[in-house]
């Protein structure tokens, strides 16, 4: 995210240029992060709360917390 304005040329007047090799490495690392996050999410177990039949009825009778 930080390199997008630099790639657009915002920092050219102060002498900061983005080398195309740096942009390529940043793009590759972005793909690695997306892939690793998707694999990490795939391993998560789905949380399914267990509800006993009496708990739903009792919860409806209790007053709301203020």
SERO-4910 file (N, C-alpha, C, O; in steps of 0.05 Angstrom, whole numbers):
BEGIN
 pado doro    nc1    nc2    nc3   cac1   cac2   cac3    cc1    cc2    cc3    oc1    oc2    oc3
  Unk    A     17    -24      0      0      0      0     18     25      0     11     45    -13
  Unk    A     40     23     14     57     47     16     71     53    -10     78     76    -15
  Unk    A     75     33    -27     90     37    -52     72     47    -75     82     54    -96
  Unk    A     45     46    -72     27     55    -93     31     84   -101     34     90   -124
  Unk    A     32    103    -82     37    131    -90     65    134   -102     69    150   -120
  Unk    A     84    120    -92    111    122   -103    111    111   -132    124    123   -149
  Unk    A     97     89   -137     95     79   -164     81     98   -182     86     99   -206
  Unk    A     62    113   -171     47    132   -188     63    157   -194     55    173   -211
  Unk    A     86    160   -181    103    183   -187     99    207   -169    108    229   -175
  Unk    A     86    203   -146     81    226   -128    107    236   -116    110    260   -112
  Unk    A    126    218   -111    151    226    -98    173    234   -118    196    238   -110
  Unk    A    167    235   -144    188    242   -164    199    269   -159    224    273   -162
  Unk    A    183    290   -153    195    317   -149    216    318   -126    234    334   -127
  Unk    A    215    300   -107    235    300    -86    257    280    -91    275    276    -74
  Unk    A    256    267   -114    278    249   -122    275    220   -116    295    205   -117
  Unk    A    251    211   -108    247    182   -102    233    169   -126    211    176   -134
  Unk    A    247    150   -138    237    135   -161    234    106   -152    249     96   -136
  Unk    A    214     93   -164    210     65   -158    222     48   -181    214     50   -204
  Unk    A    241     32   -173    254     14   -192    234     -8   -200    220    -18   -182
  Unk    A    231    -15   -225    212    -36   -233    218    -63   -220    200    -79   -216
  Unk    A    243    -68   -213    250    -93   -199    237    -93   -171    227   -114   -162
  Unk    A    237    -70   -157    224    -68   -131    194    -73   -133    182    -86   -116
  Unk    A    182    -61   -154    153    -65   -158    147    -94   -163    127   -104   -154
  Unk    A    164   -108   -179    160   -136   -184    162   -153   -159    146   -172   -155
  Unk    A    181   -147   -142    185   -162   -117    161   -157    -99    151   -176    -87
  Unk    A    152   -132    -97    128   -126    -81    103   -140    -91     87   -150    -75
  Unk    A    100   -142   -117     77   -156   -128     79   -186   -122     59   -199   -115
  Unk    A    103   -197   -124    106   -226   -117    101   -231    -88     88   -251    -81
  Unk    A    111   -214    -70    106   -218    -42     76   -215    -35     66   -229    -18
  Unk    A     63   -197    -49     34   -194    -45     19   -220    -52      1   -229    -37
  Unk    A     27   -233    -73     15   -258    -81     21   -280    -60      3   -296    -54
  Unk    A     45   -280    -49     52   -300    -29     35   -295     -4     26   -315      8
  Unk    A     31   -270      4     15   -265     28    -14   -273     24    -26   -284     42
  Unk    A    -25   -268      0    -53   -275     -5    -56   -305     -4    -75   -316      7
  Unk    A    -37   -319    -16    -38   -349    -17    -35   -360     11    -50   -378     19
  Unk    A    -16   -350     27    -12   -361     54    -36   -355     72    -44   -372     88
  Unk    A    -49   -332     69    -73   -326     85    -96   -343     77   -112   -352     94
  Unk    A    -99   -349     51   -121   -367     43   -117   -395     53   -136   -408     61
  Unk    A    -92   -404     53    -87   -431     64    -91   -432     95   -100   -452    106
  Unk    A    -84   -410    108    -88   -408    137   -118   -408    144   -126   -421    163
  Unk    A   -133   -394    128   -162   -393    133   -175   -420    127   -195   -428    140
  Unk    A   -164   -435    108   -175   -461    101   -172   -481    124   -188   -499    127
  Unk    A   -151   -477    141   -146   -495    164   -163   -489    188   -165   -505    206
  Unk    A   -176   -465    189   -192   -458    212   -216   -477    214   -229   -484    194
  Unk    A   -222   -484    239   -246   -500    244   -270   -481    248   -267   -460    259
  Unk    A   -293   -490    238   -317   -474    240   -327   -476    269   -330   -497    280
  Unk    A   -333   -453    280   -343   -452    307   -373   -455    306   -387   -438    295
  Unk    A   -383   -476    318   -412   -480    320   -420   -481    349   -413   -500    363
  Unk    A   -434   -460    358   -441   -460    387   -461   -482    393   -479   -487    377
  Unk    A   -458   -494    416   -477   -515    424   -498   -501    442   -492   -487    461
  Unk    A   -523   -506    434   -545   -493    449   -563   -516    459   -572   -533    444
  Unk    A   -567   -516    485   -586   -535    496   -614   -524    493   -618   -500    493
  Unk    A   -633   -542    490   -661   -532    486   -671   -514    508   -686   -495    501
  Unk    A   -664   -518    533   -674   -501    554   -660   -474    555   -671   -455    566
  Unk    A   -636   -472    544   -622   -447    544   -635   -425    528   -634   -402    535
  Unk    A   -647   -433    506   -660   -413    489   -685   -402    503   -690   -378    502
  Unk    A   -700   -419    515   -724   -410    529   -717   -393    553   -730   -373    558
  Unk    A   -697   -401    569   -689   -386    592   -677   -359    585   -681   -339    599
  Unk    A   -663   -357    563   -651   -332    554   -672   -312    546   -668   -288    550
  Unk    A   -694   -322    536   -716   -303    528   -730   -292    552   -741   -270    551
  Unk    A   -729   -306    575   -742   -296    599   -725   -277    615   -736   -262    631
  Unk    A   -699   -278    612   -681   -261    627   -682   -232    617   -684   -228    593
  Unk    A   -680   -212    635   -680   -184    626   -654   -178    612   -633   -190    618
  Unk    A   -655   -159    594   -630   -150    580   -613   -135    599   -622   -121    617
  Unk    A   -586   -137    595   -567   -122    612   -567    -93    604   -568    -86    580
  Unk    A   -566    -76    624   -566    -47    618   -539    -35    620   -536    -11    616
***
